[in-house]
Amino acid sequence: MRTHSKETLSHLTPDLALAILKEGNDRFVKNLKANRNLLQQVNETSNGQFPFATILSCIDSRTSAELIFDQGLGDIFSIRIAGNILNEDILGSMEFATKIMGTKIIVVLGHTKCGAIEGACNHIEMGNLTALLNKIKPAIEQEKATTENRTGTNEAFVKNVAALNVFLTIDRIKAESPIIAALEQESAIKIIGGLYDVDNGSVSFFAGEPLST
């Protein structure tokens, strides 16, 4: 597997970038890793990097984007924070990744059985974690499908909230970054959400609006 270069990145479209991620996740699920020399990639990226994707995911130890999508060194910008929430610094990082570095796709990746989502559903308050979990509350409030046991012990409820959190994060990216919104309107990038299943390793990419609203 070749390391991405300035030339390969220039010929890549947002749709092709998404296809690369889907193919990588398919390899991951089937335990068929691409043949790549990581030490060689260290050398090839020593003078510059040309990642094709920017992925916002959770800090959960099971959700490494490079592994989930079977990517190597220099392939993706990986932004990780509990609950894959958004803040000003993350948004600035995305603007750098897309406008300056030229990545073709932004993926907001939630996951099942997310501890941060469970904590928010259980109204946990603890130090600085409180402010982080508060950013997930809009997704909890928007979830209307669950009428009983709206807590972190309800796996279906947590999954719905995780999905809604992804959609709301994407909405915020577009609303709070005119730079990224313009790139999407110009079809220079694609912004898409997905949910990683910790039980089987597969990523489901979202299209349209969530069913749970």
Sequence and secondary structure as in RCSB ss.txt:
>XXXX:A:sequence
MRTHSKETLSHLTPDLALAILKEGNDRFVKNLKANRNLLQQVNETSNGQFPFATILSCIDSRTSAELIFDQGLGD
IFSIRIAGNILNEDILGSMEFATKIMGTKIIVVLGHTKCGAIEGACNHIEMGNLTALLNKIKPAIEQEKATTENR
TGTNEAFVKNVAALNVFLTIDRIKAESPIIAALEQESAIKIIGGLYDVDNGSVSFFAGEPLST
>XXXX:A:secstr
     HHHHHT  HHHHHHHHHHHHHHHHTT      HHHHHHHTTT     EEEEE   TT  HHHHTT  TTS
EEEEE GGG   HHHHHHHHIIIIIT  SEEEEEEETT HHHHHHHTT   TTHHHHHHTTHHHHHH  S  S  
STT HHHHHHHHHHHHHHHHHHHHHH HHHHHHHHTTS EEEEEEE TTT  EEE  SS TT 
